[in-house]
Amino acid sequence: CLDRARSANSRRGVRYQLVNLAEPLVRQGALDEAERILAESEALNREADDKIGQAFNLKHQGMIAKRRGQMDTGNDLIRQALAMLDAAGNKEYVSEFQAALDEDIQLSLGLE
């Protein structure tokens, strides 16, 4: 899908696909690759002033930090993402972002 979005020169499609690629990479432990994808996504989302896309980038960056054992940093990033959703008036993704905050116990037990 990312290749198709690039071929169609759909910047919105590329932004969407990059964000979608990041989370499975984080969950699989491919943190460096996820960071590379998020860097491109972040630049495109900032350029487009896409606040929801920026919030997803922050959430994923927070998830990466938490998987690296930086729980406080990760949670701070996810809280920033939640604040961006709130500022944008978006309620659709709040529970998903909140669940990312709640992953601490699962990570500490090695369940994720």
KAURGI-V237006 format. One record per pair of residues at least 12 apart in sequence whose C-alpha atoms are under 8 Angstrom apart, sorted by the first residue. I is the first residue (numbers start at 1). J is the second residue. D is the distance in Angstrom with one decimal. If there is no record, write none. Layout:
{{I J D} {I J D}}
//
This chain:
{{1 17 6.9} {2 14 5.9} {2 17 5.5} {2 18 7.1} {5 17 7.9} {11 44 7.6} {14 41 8.0} {15 41 5.5} {15 44 6.4} {15 45 6.6} {15 53 7.5} {16 53 7.6} {18 37 6.1} {18 38 7.0} {18 40 7.8} {18 41 5.8} {19 37 7.8} {19 38 7.0} {19 41 6.5} {19 53 7.3} {19 56 6.9} {19 57 6.9} {21 34 7.7} {21 37 7.7} {22 34 5.0} {22 35 7.8} {22 37 6.5} {22 38 6.7} {22 60 7.0} {23 60 6.4} {26 60 7.6} {26 63 7.2} {26 64 6.3} {27 112 7.4} {29 67 7.9} {31 64 6.3} {35 61 7.4} {38 57 6.3} {38 60 7.9} {38 61 7.8} {41 57 7.3} {42 54 6.3} {42 57 6.3} {51 84 6.7} {51 85 7.5} {51 88 6.9} {52 84 7.3} {52 85 6.4} {52 88 7.5} {52 90 8.0} {54 81 7.6} {55 80 7.6} {55 81 4.3} {55 82 7.1} {55 84 5.9} {55 85 6.5} {56 81 6.8} {57 81 8.0} {58 77 5.6} {58 78 6.1} {58 80 7.1} {58 81 5.4} {59 77 6.3} {59 78 4.7} {59 81 5.7} {59 97 6.8} {59 100 7.5} {60 78 7.9} {61 74 7.1} {61 77 6.9} {61 78 8.0} {62 74 3.7} {62 75 6.1} {62 76 7.3} {62 77 4.9} {62 78 5.4} {63 78 7.8} {63 100 6.9} {66 104 7.6} {67 107 7.3} {71 104 7.2} {75 101 5.9} {78 97 6.9} {78 100 7.3} {78 101 6.6} {79 101 7.9} {81 97 7.7} {82 94 6.7} {82 97 6.6} {82 98 7.8}}
//
